[in-house]
Amino acid sequence: MIAGPVYCPCPKVNFIFSSLKFPLMRTLLRATLDVVASNKAILDGTLPKVMKSTMDKLKPEASYFLATDGCRSCLMVFDLKDPSEIPSIAEPFFLNFNAKVEFCPVMNAEDLQKGLMALQNT
């Protein structure tokens, strides 16, 4: 999938590609927070601020908070507009919580059904 404008030496083609809108990528963010760093962040008020800021920015269609392997974790499903957004999303988790952060493209049931239908038609 192409993200962002595509450039070509031909001015007419370049105009066509730069005006196209490419689909968003439904993405799962999984952040596993270090226990010591997240304990400190709870006590000093950083954890709720970073979570609120992240959720305000991403506007996730779903978010879950859980314990994974004895660590605080969060899962958020959101639309990634461009891969260049990844650092600004991940860095607050790295810097404030010494977290492990993963991004993974995901499908909902409709996406899966559409993909399977396309597979049957080939």
VENSUL-V140755 format. One record per pair of residues at least 24 apart in sequence whose C-alpha atoms are under 6 Angstrom apart, sorted by the first residue. I is the first residue (numbers start at 1). J is the second residue. Records with the same first field share a line. If there is no record, write none. Layout:
BEGIN
I = J + J
END
This chain:
BEGIN
3 = 82
24 = 79 + 80 + 81
25 = 79 + 80
26 = 78 + 79 + 105 + 106
27 = 77 + 78 + 79 + 104 + 105 + 106
28 = 76 + 77 + 103 + 104
29 = 75 + 76 + 102 + 103
30 = 74 + 75 + 101 + 102
31 = 73 + 74 + 100 + 101
32 = 72 + 73 + 99 + 100
33 = 72 + 73 + 97 + 99
34 = 97 + 98 + 99
35 = 71
37 = 97
38 = 97
END
